[in-house]
Amino acid sequence: METGKKKKILNIVMVIMAAVIVAGGVLGVGHIKGWFKPKDVPADPLETVLRVERITGVCKIERSGIGYELREGDLIQAGDILETADLATLILKTEDGSVFRLREKTELEVASLNKDDIKLSLKKGSALFNVLERMLLEAGGYGYEAEEGIFLADTRTGSGSIKVFSGSVALNRPEGSSETIETQHELIVSETAEGTDFQIVPMTLSALDEETIRALIACGWDGLCFAKAEMEQTLEERAAEVRRQQEEAARRAEEEKQSAQGGGSQGGSGTVPGGGNEGTVPGGEPGGGGSEGGEPGGEPGGEPGGDDSNPDPPDPPDPPEPEVHYCTIQIRCDTILSNWDELNPDKAPFVPEDGYILYAVSAEFTPGETVFDVLCRVCEEYGIQIEYSWTPMYDSYYIEGINQLYEKDCGEASGWVYLVNGWSPNYGCSSYVLSDGDAIDWAYTCHGYGDDV
């Protein structure tokens, strides 16, 4: 009896202890996430309020070593590290109206939220800032300062770049000097053999990528150096040019297809001129004496009968035209733009500004040809460097490099992969036999062996 009571008491104690542990865990997580703090009050009264204004896609936060997904309305604290996933956008807003817009694959650390100066560190990616109070920014290993203005900080296109659309941004050089980047100018920071090169150049609307233009339009901020109507017109012109190129490619492909089909039918109908009637013995009479070249002593001046009775044999039929099919092929390395800090610096000159080495073009092939065959032919036609090797284990060719970009040039898992109609085959490109209308996409992967393309 006494033993039963002891067991019952022990069970009650264990339940209480478990409840205390769970409650402690909830309180700990709630403290980190700020569940028990007023929504409009920062952790430190000397800090400004920085709130998540809008989220598109998946955005994460790391706070005190614990990571979780952000939600709209969350308060940001000093020390937080924010990260946006693929195709995600994160918009932050301070209590005085400053706005920070993080693009996809961007990581931003909030070093300080002091009301006198906010300190941020752009670890990777790209962010658009509309600053209404003093802000210090570290990007690409260099420091910048802005009192008021609109600018884009980008670590994807080199050691760092700053594009100023309104106001000005000061660059604090490592040696202690400073330089001002004025409105409609861009700072380009690049690493050379001699050291770091800082270059400030005028900025034109035509040089901006489509993502930046769309972001500026969506923000609706006043005071930009480019008017909204001007930016919208630029986007319309680019879209029209893309449509024109697509229509031109389709027209050329159709003309080539019709030309190939037309050539084949002409060759087929002309294999035996005259339907086989030419070359018979004129007059229809059997050769008679003429078959022997005429009787000796025949009519003077007469033609020997052999030319008519033994005509030349007909020409052999022309070989049939090979059957021709068409596909499209493009070559891109745009994933490198989001992983620039991992790129071998010597390979930077070989990465196009928009990441496309070859826009989609129409290419012809004959039945039985492979993705590898078309790639080699297109690279030769457009003067694109390519290197490959035979892999006996997989009984296929392996693409080592295109346009001087090779495996492991942008990370240990980087290299070339191919997709056909959006699908990534699990065998070599010289084993994939093409079908008419296939769409080939050669892409440079930086992570996940193709998951990022």
Stockholm file with secondary structure:
# STOCKHOLM 1.0

chainA/1-453         METGKKKKILNIVMVIMAAVIVAGGVLGVGHIKGWFKPKDVPADPLETVLRVERITGVCKIERSGIGYELREGDLIQAGDILETADLATLILKTEDGSVFRLREKTELEVASLNKDDIKLSLKKGSALFNVLERMLLEAGGYGYEAEEGIFLADTRTGSGSIKVFSGSVALNRPEGSSETIETQHELIVSETAEGTDFQIVPMTLSALDEETIRALIACGWDGLCFAKAEMEQTLEERAAEVRRQQEEAARRAEEEKQSAQGGGSQGGSGTVPGGGNEGTVPGGEPGGGGSEGGEPGGEPGGEPGGDDSNPDPPDPPDPPEPEVHYCTIQIRCDTILSNWDELNPDKAPFVPEDGYILYAVSAEFTPGETVFDVLCRVCEEYGIQIEYSWTPMYDSYYIEGINQLYEKDCGEASGWVYLVNGWSPNYGCSSYVLSDGDAIDWAYTCHGYGDDV
#=GR chainA/1-453 SS CHHHHHHHHHHHHHHHHHHHHHHHHHHHHHHHHTTTSCTTSCSSTTBCCEEEEEEESCEEEEETTEEEECCTTCBCCTTCEEEECTTCEEEEEETTSCEEEECTTCEEEEEEEBSSCEEEEEEESEEEEEESSCEEEEETTEEEEESSEEEEEESSSSSEEEEEEEECEEEECTTSCEEEECTTEEEEEEEETTEEEEEEEECCGGGSCHHHHHHHHHHTCSSCSSCHHHHHHHHHHHHHHHHHHHHHHHHHHHHHHHHHHHHHHHHHHTSSGGGGTTTSCTTSCCCGGGGGTSCTTCSTTCCCTHHHHSCCCCCCCCCCCCCCEEEEEEEECGGGGGSGGGSCGGGGGGSCTTSEEEEEEEEEECTTCBHHHHHHHHHHHHTCCEEEEEETTTTEEEEEEETTEETTTTSTTCEEEEEETTBCCSSCGGGCBCCTTCEEEEEEECSGGGTTC
#=GC SS_cons         CHHHHHHHHHHHHHHHHHHHHHHHHHHHHHHHHTTTSCTTSCSSTTBCCEEEEEEESCEEEEETTEEEECCTTCBCCTTCEEEECTTCEEEEEETTSCEEEECTTCEEEEEEEBSSCEEEEEEESEEEEEESSCEEEEETTEEEEESSEEEEEESSSSSEEEEEEEECEEEECTTSCEEEECTTEEEEEEEETTEEEEEEEECCGGGSCHHHHHHHHHHTCSSCSSCHHHHHHHHHHHHHHHHHHHHHHHHHHHHHHHHHHHHHHHHHHTSSGGGGTTTSCTTSCCCGGGGGTSCTTCSTTCCCTHHHHSCCCCCCCCCCCCCCEEEEEEEECGGGGGSGGGSCGGGGGGSCTTSEEEEEEEEEECTTCBHHHHHHHHHHHHTCCEEEEEETTTTEEEEEEETTEETTTTSTTCEEEEEETTBCCSSCGGGCBCCTTCEEEEEEECSGGGTTC
//
